[in-house]
Amino acid sequence: MNSNQPQKKRNIWQLVLGVAFIGYGSYRLYYRLNSPEEDVLGIILAVGFIAFGIYDLYRYYNRT
């Protein structure tokens, strides 16, 4: 890294929200997969929460 360029500050909210979305999405996915009734929309939403959490963590660690 060039010493003349200022280092970008990491946004701590991306880390917090990424972990929260992954945790909540994983909980909901586990609950939906172990429930007796089929809920395709619930599974899709849970996977979406997990994907958005992974994206937030990716942005946090790559500082974009």
N, CA, C and O atoms as a printed pandas DataFrame, in Angstrom:
     atom_number atom_name residue_name chain_id  residue_number  x_coord  y_coord  z_coord
0              1         N          MET        A               1    0.839   -1.167    0.000
1              2        CA          MET        A               1    0.000    0.000    0.000
2              3         C          MET        A               1    0.890    1.238    0.000
3              4         O          MET        A               1    1.919    1.268    0.675
4              5         N          ASN        A               2    0.503    2.233   -0.739
5              6        CA          ASN        A               2    1.246    3.473   -0.816
6              7         C          ASN        A               2    1.026    4.273    0.467
7              8         O          ASN        A               2   -0.105    4.395    0.937
8              9         N          SER        A               3    2.106    4.819    1.033
9             10        CA          SER        A               3    1.972    5.536    2.299
10            11         C          SER        A               3    1.331    6.908    2.120
11            12         O          SER        A               3    0.939    7.526    3.111
12            13         N          ASN        A               4    1.211    7.409    0.878
13            14        CA          ASN        A               4    0.581    8.704    0.641
14            15         C          ASN        A               4   -0.938    8.625    0.641
15            16         O          ASN        A               4   -1.610    9.636    0.846
16            17         N          GLN        A               5   -1.482    7.445    0.415
17            18        CA          GLN        A               5   -2.930    7.293    0.356
18            19         C          GLN        A               5   -3.482    7.043    1.756
19            20         O          GLN        A               5   -2.963    6.199    2.487
20            21         N          PRO        A               6   -4.536    7.776    2.133
21            22        CA          PRO        A               6   -5.131    7.503    3.449
22            23         C          PRO        A               6   -5.857    6.163    3.445
23            24         O          PRO        A               6   -6.470    5.773    2.451
24            25         N          GLN        A               7   -5.776    5.476    4.562
25            26        CA          GLN        A               7   -6.433    4.177    4.675
26            27         C          GLN        A               7   -7.917    4.395    4.887
27            28         O          GLN        A               7   -8.315    5.231    5.699
28            29         N          LYS        A               8   -8.750    3.637    4.152
29            30        CA          LYS        A               8  -10.195    3.749    4.299
30            31         C          LYS        A               8  -10.609    3.196    5.658
31            32         O          LYS        A               8  -10.114    2.163    6.108
32            33         N          LYS        A               9  -11.527    3.908    6.294
33            34        CA          LYS        A               9  -12.027    3.464    7.588
34            35         C          LYS        A               9  -13.107    2.410    7.375
35            36         O          LYS        A               9  -13.994    2.581    6.539
36            37         N          ARG        A              10  -13.029    1.332    8.128
37            38        CA          ARG        A              10  -14.029    0.264    8.021
38            39         C          ARG        A              10  -15.305    0.672    8.733
39            40         O          ARG        A              10  -15.272    1.283    9.802
40            41         N          ASN        A              11  -16.420    0.327    8.130
41            42        CA          ASN        A              11  -17.720    0.621    8.704
42            43         C          ASN        A              11  -18.115   -0.545    9.613
43            44         O          ASN        A              11  -18.397   -1.645    9.139
44            45         N          ILE        A              12  -18.132   -0.294   10.907
45            46        CA          ILE        A              12  -18.412   -1.351   11.877
46            47         C          ILE        A              12  -19.828   -1.891   11.721
47            48         O          ILE        A              12  -20.087   -3.040   12.081
48            49         N          TRP        A              13  -20.759   -1.083   11.187
49            50        CA          TRP        A              13  -22.137   -1.542   11.011
50            51         C          TRP        A              13  -22.232   -2.657    9.982
51            52         O          TRP        A              13  -23.109   -3.514   10.083
52            53         N          GLN        A              14  -21.350   -2.659    9.001
53            54        CA          GLN        A              14  -21.351   -3.755    8.030
54            55         C          GLN        A              14  -21.000   -5.065    8.710
55            56         O          GLN        A              14  -21.573   -6.106    8.391
56            57         N          LEU        A              15  -20.067   -5.019    9.640
57            58        CA          LEU        A              15  -19.692   -6.225   10.384
58            59         C          LEU        A              15  -20.844   -6.686   11.277
59            60         O          LEU        A              15  -21.197   -7.866   11.282
60            61         N          VAL        A              16  -21.425   -5.763   12.026
61            62        CA          VAL        A              16  -22.502   -6.104   12.956
62            63         C          VAL        A              16  -23.714   -6.645   12.204
63            64         O          VAL        A              16  -24.262   -7.685   12.570
64            65         N          LEU        A              17  -24.132   -5.940   11.151
65            66        CA          LEU        A              17  -25.302   -6.376   10.394
66            67         C          LEU        A              17  -25.037   -7.681    9.645
67            68         O          LEU        A              17  -25.932   -8.517    9.525
68            69         N          GLY        A              18  -23.821   -7.861    9.143
69            70        CA          GLY        A              18  -23.485   -9.107    8.456
70            71         C          GLY        A              18  -23.615  -10.306    9.371
71            72         O          GLY        A              18  -24.199  -11.323    8.996
72            73         N          VAL        A              19  -23.072  -10.186   10.571
73            74        CA          VAL        A              19  -23.158  -11.285   11.537
74            75         C          VAL        A              19  -24.611  -11.502   11.964
75            76         O          VAL        A              19  -25.060  -12.639   12.108
76            77         N          ALA        A              20  -25.342  -10.399   12.166
77            78        CA          ALA        A              20  -26.744  -10.519   12.581
78            79         C          ALA        A              20  -27.595  -11.186   11.496
79            80         O          ALA        A              20  -28.415  -12.052   11.799
80            81         N          PHE        A              21  -27.405  -10.788   10.238
81            82        CA          PHE        A              21  -28.180  -11.377    9.156
82            83         C          PHE        A              21  -27.857  -12.859    8.984
83            84         O          PHE        A              21  -28.759  -13.666    8.758
84            85         N          ILE        A              22  -26.601  -13.220    9.087
85            86        CA          ILE        A              22  -26.223  -14.631    8.965
86            87         C          ILE        A              22  -26.818  -15.438   10.122
87            88         O          ILE        A              22  -27.337  -16.535    9.914
88            89         N          GLY        A              23  -26.743  -14.903   11.320
89            90        CA          GLY        A              23  -27.302  -15.606   12.478
90            91         C          GLY        A              23  -28.808  -15.766   12.379
91            92         O          GLY        A              23  -29.333  -16.857   12.600
92            93         N          TYR        A              24  -29.512  -14.685   12.047
93            94        CA          TYR        A              24  -30.968  -14.747   11.948
94            95         C          TYR        A              24  -31.396  -15.637   10.785
95            96         O          TYR        A              24  -32.321  -16.437   10.924
96            97         N          GLY        A              25  -30.734  -15.503    9.649
97            98        CA          GLY        A              25  -31.079  -16.324    8.487
98            99         C          GLY        A              25  -30.826  -17.801    8.747
99           100         O          GLY        A              25  -31.611  -18.649    8.325
100          101         N          SER        A              26  -29.743  -18.111    9.433
101          102        CA          SER        A              26  -29.445  -19.506    9.756
102          103         C          SER        A              26  -30.485  -20.082   10.712
103          104         O          SER        A              26  -30.916  -21.225   10.557
104          105         N          TYR        A              27  -30.884  -19.283   11.699
105          106        CA          TYR        A              27  -31.924  -19.729   12.628
106          107         C          TYR        A              27  -33.235  -19.995   11.892
107          108         O          TYR        A              27  -33.868  -21.032   12.092
108          109         N          ARG        A              28  -33.637  -19.055   11.041
109          110        CA          ARG        A              28  -34.897  -19.211   10.312
110          111         C          ARG        A              28  -34.828  -20.387    9.335
111          112         O          ARG        A              28  -35.812  -21.109    9.168
112          113         N          LEU        A              29  -33.677  -20.586    8.689
113          114        CA          LEU        A              29  -33.534  -21.701    7.759
114          115         C          LEU        A              29  -33.616  -23.029    8.507
115          116         O          LEU        A              29  -34.281  -23.960    8.052
116          117         N          TYR        A              30  -32.945  -23.117    9.646
117          118        CA          TYR        A              30  -33.009  -24.332   10.456
118          119         C          TYR        A              30  -34.448  -24.608   10.898
119          120         O          TYR        A              30  -34.920  -25.743   10.828
120          121         N          TYR        A              31  -35.133  -23.564   11.351
121          122        CA          TYR        A              31  -36.518  -23.718   11.792
122          123         C          TYR        A              31  -37.416  -24.156   10.639
123          124         O          TYR        A              31  -38.248  -25.047   10.811
124          125         N          ARG        A              32  -37.260  -23.544    9.469
125          126        CA          ARG        A              32  -38.113  -23.869    8.317
126          127         C          ARG        A              32  -37.845  -25.270    7.791
127          128         O          ARG        A              32  -38.779  -25.964    7.388
128          129         N          LEU        A              33  -36.599  -25.695    7.785
129          130        CA          LEU        A              33  -36.284  -27.026    7.267
130          131         C          LEU        A              33  -36.731  -28.141    8.213
131          132         O          LEU        A              33  -36.957  -29.269    7.775
132          133         N          ASN        A              34  -36.860  -27.837    9.499
133          134        CA          ASN        A              34  -37.276  -28.854   10.470
134          135         C          ASN        A              34  -38.751  -28.777   10.821
135          136         O          ASN        A              34  -39.214  -29.543   11.665
136          137         N          SER        A              35  -39.500  -27.881   10.203
137          138        CA          SER        A              35  -40.934  -27.797   10.480
138          139         C          SER        A              35  -41.679  -28.773    9.573
139          140         O          SER        A              35  -41.224  -29.061    8.466
140          141         N          PRO        A              36  -42.813  -29.280   10.032
141          142        CA          PRO        A              36  -43.538  -30.280    9.235
142          143         C          PRO        A              36  -44.187  -29.698    7.976
143          144         O          PRO        A              36  -44.332  -30.420    6.990
144          145         N          GLU        A              37  -44.579  -28.433    7.974
145          146        CA          GLU        A              37  -45.216  -27.863    6.783
146          147         C          GLU        A              37  -44.161  -27.271    5.848
147          148         O          GLU        A              37  -43.076  -26.877    6.275
148          149         N          GLU        A              38  -44.509  -27.222    4.575
149          150        CA          GLU        A              38  -43.599  -26.657    3.579
150          151         C          GLU        A              38  -43.847  -25.165    3.460
151          152         O          GLU        A              38  -44.988  -24.721    3.338
152          153         N          ASP        A              39  -42.782  -24.407    3.494
153          154        CA          ASP        A              39  -42.874  -22.962    3.357
154          155         C          ASP        A              39  -41.723  -22.499    2.466
155          156         O          ASP        A              39  -40.655  -22.123    2.950
156          157         N          VAL        A              40  -41.960  -22.535    1.166
157          158        CA          VAL        A              40  -40.908  -22.216    0.204
158          159         C          VAL        A              40  -40.490  -20.760    0.329
159          160         O          VAL        A              40  -39.300  -20.450    0.258
160          161         N          LEU        A              41  -41.451  -19.863    0.515
161          162        CA          LEU        A              41  -41.124  -18.443    0.640
162          163         C          LEU        A              41  -40.258  -18.184    1.871
163          164         O          LEU        A              41  -39.328  -17.379    1.816
164          165         N          GLY        A              42  -40.555  -18.854    2.969
165          166        CA          GLY        A              42  -39.746  -18.703    4.174
166          167         C          GLY        A              42  -38.318  -19.181    3.975
167          168         O          GLY        A              42  -37.377  -18.566    4.477
168          169         N          ILE        A              43  -38.154  -20.272    3.247
169          170        CA          ILE        A              43  -36.808  -20.785    2.958
170          171         C          ILE        A              43  -36.055  -19.809    2.064
171          172         O          ILE        A              43  -34.872  -19.550    2.283
172          173         N          ILE        A              44  -36.735  -19.268    1.057
173          174        CA          ILE        A              44  -36.095  -18.304    0.154
174          175         C          ILE        A              44  -35.674  -17.053    0.915
175          176         O          ILE        A              44  -34.575  -16.539    0.705
176          177         N          LEU        A              45  -36.538  -16.562    1.795
177          178        CA          LEU        A              45  -36.186  -15.379    2.586
178          179         C          LEU        A              45  -35.015  -15.651    3.526
179          180         O          LEU        A              45  -34.142  -14.799    3.688
180          181         N          ALA        A              46  -34.988  -16.820    4.142
181          182        CA          ALA        A              46  -33.887  -17.169    5.037
182          183         C          ALA        A              46  -32.568  -17.241    4.276
183          184         O          ALA        A              46  -31.547  -16.756    4.761
184          185         N          VAL        A              47  -32.580  -17.836    3.099
185          186        CA          VAL        A              47  -31.370  -17.900    2.275
186          187         C          VAL        A              47  -30.963  -16.492    1.841
187          188         O          VAL        A              47  -29.773  -16.190    1.752
188          189         N          GLY        A              48  -31.947  -15.629    1.571
189          190        CA          GLY        A              48  -31.653  -14.242    1.220
190          191         C          GLY        A              48  -30.983  -13.494    2.359
191          192         O          GLY        A              48  -30.050  -12.726    2.127
192          193         N          PHE        A              49  -31.445  -13.706    3.594
193          194        CA          PHE        A              49  -30.806  -13.087    4.757
194          195         C          PHE        A              49  -29.356  -13.552    4.888
195          196         O          PHE        A              49  -28.465  -12.745    5.155
196          197         N          ILE        A              50  -29.125  -14.831    4.704
197          198        CA          ILE        A              50  -27.766  -15.365    4.805
198          199         C          ILE        A              50  -26.880  -14.777    3.706
199          200         O          ILE        A              50  -25.739  -14.393    3.964
200          201         N          ALA        A              51  -27.401  -14.707    2.488
201          202        CA          ALA        A              51  -26.627  -14.156    1.372
202          203         C          ALA        A              51  -26.306  -12.679    1.608
203          204         O          ALA        A              51  -25.188  -12.241    1.338
204          205         N          PHE        A              52  -27.264  -11.916    2.105
205          206        CA          PHE        A              52  -27.007  -10.498    2.372
206          207         C          PHE        A              52  -25.995  -10.327    3.503
207          208         O          PHE        A              52  -25.179   -9.406    3.466
208          209         N          GLY        A              53  -26.037  -11.197    4.497
209          210        CA          GLY        A              53  -25.044  -11.154    5.574
210          211         C          GLY        A              53  -23.647  -11.459    5.071
211          212         O          GLY        A              53  -22.682  -10.813    5.480
212          213         N          ILE        A              54  -23.533  -12.439    4.186
213          214        CA          ILE        A              54  -22.229  -12.762    3.591
214          215         C          ILE        A              54  -21.728  -11.591    2.759
215          216         O          ILE        A              54  -20.538  -11.275    2.783
216          217         N          TYR        A              55  -22.628  -10.945    2.023
217          218        CA          TYR        A              55  -22.246   -9.781    1.220
218          219         C          TYR        A              55  -21.770   -8.628    2.114
219          220         O          TYR        A              55  -20.786   -7.965    1.787
220          221         N          ASP        A              56  -22.453   -8.385    3.232
221          222        CA          ASP        A              56  -22.014   -7.338    4.155
222          223         C          ASP        A              56  -20.629   -7.636    4.721
223          224         O          ASP        A              56  -19.793   -6.738    4.815
224          225         N          LEU        A              57  -20.383   -8.883    5.097
225          226        CA          LEU        A              57  -19.057   -9.249    5.600
226          227         C          LEU        A              57  -17.996   -9.119    4.526
227          228         O          LEU        A              57  -16.873   -8.704    4.811
228          229         N          TYR        A              58  -18.335   -9.468    3.297
229          230        CA          TYR        A              58  -17.408   -9.308    2.183
230          231         C          TYR        A              58  -17.034   -7.836    1.998
231          232         O          TYR        A              58  -15.863   -7.499    1.824
232          233         N          ARG        A              59  -18.051   -6.960    2.037
233          234        CA          ARG        A              59  -17.786   -5.525    1.892
234          235         C          ARG        A              59  -16.961   -5.002    3.060
235          236         O          ARG        A              59  -16.111   -4.132    2.871
236          237         N          TYR        A              60  -17.196   -5.514    4.256
237          238        CA          TYR        A              60  -16.446   -5.055    5.423
238          239         C          TYR        A              60  -14.966   -5.417    5.296
239          240         O          TYR        A              60  -14.093   -4.582    5.533
240          241         N          TYR        A              61  -14.696   -6.656    4.925
241          242        CA          TYR        A              61  -13.295   -7.086    4.866
242          243         C          TYR        A              61  -12.558   -6.598    3.633
243          244         O          TYR        A              61  -11.327   -6.584    3.624
244          245         N          ASN        A              62  -13.282   -6.196    2.585
245          246        CA          ASN        A              62  -12.623   -5.651    1.398
246          247         C          ASN        A              62  -12.684   -4.134    1.339
247          248         O          ASN        A              62  -12.178   -3.528    0.395
248          249         N          ARG        A              63  -13.289   -3.527    2.322
249          250        CA          ARG        A              63  -13.369   -2.066    2.465
250          251         C          ARG        A              63  -13.845   -1.376    1.201
251          252         O          ARG        A              63  -13.198   -0.443    0.725
252          253         N          THR        A              64  -14.969   -1.823    0.648
253          254        CA          THR        A              64  -15.499   -1.152   -0.533
254          255         C          THR        A              64  -16.712   -0.346   -0.166
255          256         O          THR        A              64  -17.310    0.299   -1.028
